[in-house]
Amino acid sequence: MKGSIYLTYKPVENNLDTLLIDAQRLSYEHVVKADNILEQPFVNDTDQVYGMFYEVSGNAASQSQFYVTDSTRHFVTGSLYFYAKPNYDSILPAAVYLQKDIRRLMESIRWD
């Protein structure tokens, strides 16, 4: 599909607010080219995984952004980028397909 999902892990060290702000800022940097950004909260109380999935529509550089955290020790962010000029109509089928994978990735995260 000529795309990549980039992941970043950072430990939470009394900096959760900063990590959350940075993750949200990164997602909303795409608002210039995006037609819409849909926020979808993610909550898994059983495994203490909490986060947000951002579905970006329009000719933005990234169609999906997300973060997950346990709020005390772990913080993971991810972004989907295609190796092509952003043309929403052309990449939409691949973006939708990979959004399912990203949601599955969020659902499968477990902290040690």
HELIX and SHEET records of a PDB file:
HELIX    1   1 LEU A   16  TYR A   28  1                                  13    
HELIX    2   2 GLU A   29  VAL A   32  5                                   4    
HELIX    3   3 TYR A   88  SER A  108  1                                  21    
SHEET    1   A 5 GLY A   3  PRO A  11  0                                        
SHEET    2   A 5 HIS A  74  PHE A  82 -1                                        
SHEET    3   A 5 SER A  62  THR A  69 -1                                        
SHEET    4   A 5 VAL A  49  GLY A  58 -1                                        
SHEET    5   A 5 ALA A  34  ASN A  44 -1                                        
END                                                                             
